[in-house]
Structure formats: structure tokens, C-alpha cells
Amino acid sequence: MKIKTIWQGKEYPHNWEFYAECDEGEKIQISVKNGDAVKIAPNPKELVLQGMASCTSVDVISTLQKMRQPLEELIVECDAEQTTVHPKVFEKCNINYYVNGKELNVEKVANAVFLSFTKYCGVSAMLEKSGCHMTPKLFVNNKEIDIFDPENKISDKLKHWIKDVANNCSNGVALVTGASRGIGNALVKQLSQEDFAVIPTARSKVLYENTNIFDSLYLDVTKPNSISYLSNFLKKNSIELNLIVHNAGVFSLDSGADSLDVNYTEIHKIYEANVFGLIEANNKFMQLMSSCSTIAFVSSLMGHDSYDTYSYAAYRMSKRSVIQFAKNVALQFQNQNKKICILSLHPGSVKTDMNPSGKISVENSAKNISYLLSNKMLETRMKNNGGFWNFDLTKEVWECLK
Ligand SMILES: NC(=O)c1ccc[n+]([C@@H]2O[C@H](COP(=O)([O-])OP(=O)(O)OC[C@H]3O[C@@H](n4cnc5c(N)ncnc54)[C@H](OP(=O)(O)O)[C@@H]3O)[C@@H](O)[C@H]2O)c1
């Protein structure tokens, strides 16, 4: 993609006016307000927001057309706040979608906006990656609709599940991130057998046929708006969590990258999911924890001192940060006299997509983890609050490492 901006020596106050060209299509004007001059065109940052609004609009229109929805009008309005110091970047942005048309199916409209926002819109993804917190809102024929739960079906189902199922589970409610496959998926099933009511979260829908397990709820830990949405949704439905397992994680893209070869893109991708996303999710979900509860952070021995090598640098460093974060959280709770139990853990070498040569099955790993998280181990976990637990495969025991 190539563009060009042209400045042609205009005098003050028009000396911040430009033409912009691209490979195909008309020239457009760009103008930065200067003195008392009337601004004749969008300024560069307005152009970014207009770009985002039209990028997401294309997704919504094409999805609705594929769904044969009678769309008559779509207006996307963005309202962004910038940081106060240079370089001033977008910090927060509300995006309002006004979708109009007789006989539109609100569920389909919400789905089209959801798909654009979570999957397709490259401009909003770029802004999110730069740290801008996006809040989308949808209005269909002037009525506000929840993008993630357009007809309140999930909310209603959750209320019944809490009353009929969760309130009867002796261990309370557990939430697991990264439940689509691997260890997370097996752990959801295992915890449900240990009399937890489990809320699995994942980027894609997962089906579980077990009444103790609620429908999987959408959570992409690299998307702050998805974290905020989920925590607000759970809060709105008065959910109190007794256990959170932060399991979602990614391994090195360039799996062999040693410390001196690791590049910015790789570190960023891995930290986004394994560290930034985990911290953001934890700190938002914290408000939902019951007074006596447990938070487990799935880390890896690869991030611990005892595993001294320089390969898989980005992953190793990210998992080291998780161990440190768990310790810090436990210390802060201790200072606040809170009885929340915190631990980080290495599940052993487990055969999953991430580790195809793993030594034990996900089912066995899930049994081991749920034992560590059980009430039998509560006292030992509390004594080592904030500690890093390693599952020793040769002895088949958990050990808390210094
Ligand atoms: N397997 C091992 O031997 C081993 C050893 C030590 C530590 N661990 C740790 O154990 C955890 C689970 O690993 P695994 O072996 O089960 O790996 P896996 O089979 O690759 O599963 C990873 C899970 O994380 C989810 N995930 C990735 N990025 C996400 C995001 N941005 N938002 C939400 N979910 C996301 C994946 O969801 P999608 O399906 O949407 O991608 C998937 O459900 C990881 O934290 C890993 O580092 C594993």
C-alpha cells in the first residue's frame, strides 16, 4: 500500500494544508488547524478515525449483505480521547454503530458488528494494539443493543444456571481462560467433576455437554474491550468467582528464537497474550472474586530460575513475568489482609497443540492441576502464597519451588 502527501508552499494560515494521493482514486485534502484559518478538511488523526469507521463499516455492510439483511443506512461515529503528552496518541475511543433498516434481525446485526470488531477490522485492531481502549456500542433503529448478547439470551440463561446449578456446587464458581483446547479444555471438564460450576472462556465457541459447565463465553485476552465486556457482564449478573485459572497462552511463533535472535514482533505477540492480557484480565476479574478464593496462573518451568538456558527467549521471559506477577499479587493481598490464595504453576510436559511431544495427557494434567487447586491443598498453598508450583513428572508430585 502506497500513499503520498503533497505540500505546495501555501502561505500562513494555509501552510498546514496538504493533498494526499493513493494508487487509485481522487486526491483528498488534509488540513491541520492553524491560527484563525477555517479548517478545510480532516486533520491526520481525524483521518485515522474516519479510516477506522469506514473499515469497520465495510465489514458490517458486507456481512449483512451476505446475510440478506435489508440494511438502509449505517452511520459509525467515533469519539476518541488522546493522551496529554507528546506524541499524543488515542487512549480511549467510543465507537457507536447506528444501523437502520425495516425488519433488520438484531441478532444478525449484532453478529456482523461483533465479527468486525473482534476479527476483521484491521484499523481498529491496530489502534487497540497501540493501547487504545475501544468501546463499541450498537443502536439498531435507534434502540441500543448489546453486541455480545443482543437478545439477553446469555444473561437470562446465566441467571437460571446460577440459581439451579452453581448455587448447588460445593466449590462455587470457577472461570478458566483459554478453554477451547489443550489443558484449559480438559481442566474445565475436570473441575466440573470436582463439584465446581465452571464458566469456560475462549475465543471460539466450545460445546460441553455437562450441566455444571456453562456455555463458553467469548474472551480474547489480547483485546481489552473483550475483557472489560466480560467482567461487566459477569458483574451485571452478580457472579462471584471462587476460582480463576489464567490458562490462555501462546508459544513462540518462531519457536527456536534464541535470546539474541528474538525480534520485536515475536516478543510483542507473546507478551500480549501471556503477560499483558493475563494481567489486564486478572485485574478486571479481581472485582468478582469471593473473599476466600484462589487465582492460579499457568506459567511454565521454562520461566523459572532452575531452567537456565537462552532458547525460546520470548516465551521463557513471558512465563517468568507470570511467576513474578503472581508473587506480587500475593504480597499485595497480604498487605491488605485479604485471604485470596495465589499461585503460579508448571503443569509438567503435557501433550497438546503447543507441545506435541508432551509426556502426559491433558486429562492427567487436568487431574493434577485440580488436585493442587483442591481444598486438600489449601493450607499448603496458603503457606506458600504467591509461590510457583512445579509438577514433577518423575515423582508425580507438586513441589513449590523457591
Ligand atoms: N503443554 C505443555 O507442556 C505446557 C507446559 C508448560 C506450560 N504450559 C502452559 O499451559 C497453558 C495451556 O497450554 P496448552 O499446552 O494447553 O496449549 P494449547 O493447546 O495451544 O492451548 C492454548 C489455549 O490458549 C488459548 N489462547 C491463546 N491465545 C489466546 C487469546 N489471545 N485469548 C484467549 N485464549 C487464547 C487458545 O485458544 P485458541 O484455540 O483460540 O487459540 C487455547 O485454548 C499455556 O499457558 C501454556 O503456556 C503448557
The ligand as an ORCA input file, in Angstrom:
! r2SCAN-3c Opt
* xyz 0 1
  N       1.623    -28.174     27.130
  C       2.649    -28.027     27.936
  O       3.515    -28.909     28.044
  C       2.780    -26.783     28.774
  C       3.882    -26.696     29.618
  C       4.021    -25.570     30.415
  C       3.063    -24.578     30.378
  N       2.012    -24.681     29.525
  C       1.034    -23.593     29.533
  O      -0.259    -24.139     29.665
  C      -1.230    -23.271     29.079
  C      -2.125    -24.070     28.121
  O      -1.277    -24.588     27.115
  P      -1.672    -25.808     26.163
  O      -0.489    -26.679     26.140
  O      -2.983    -26.358     26.546
  O      -1.707    -25.058     24.775
  P      -2.767    -25.060     23.565
  O      -3.311    -26.408     23.351
  O      -2.051    -24.354     22.479
  O      -3.935    -24.144     24.141
  C      -3.733    -22.781     24.347
  C      -5.066    -22.177     24.715
  O      -4.872    -20.774     24.911
  C      -5.846    -20.092     24.143
  N      -5.418    -18.773     23.737
  C      -4.318    -18.402     23.036
  N      -4.322    -17.075     22.828
  C      -5.467    -16.602     23.396
  C      -6.059    -15.326     23.491
  N      -5.492    -14.257     22.962
  N      -7.224    -15.208     24.169
  C      -7.827    -16.276     24.708
  N      -7.335    -17.520     24.606
  C      -6.174    -17.668     23.965
  C      -6.045    -20.966     22.915
  O      -7.244    -20.577     22.282
  P      -7.478    -20.662     20.678
  O      -7.999    -22.030     20.405
  O      -8.476    -19.579     20.425
  O      -6.153    -20.401     20.037
  C      -6.099    -22.324     23.586
  O      -7.357    -22.554     24.161
  C      -0.439    -22.181     28.380
  O      -0.418    -21.019     29.176
  C       0.950    -22.776     28.254
  O       1.957    -21.796     28.186
  C       1.837    -25.755     28.718
*
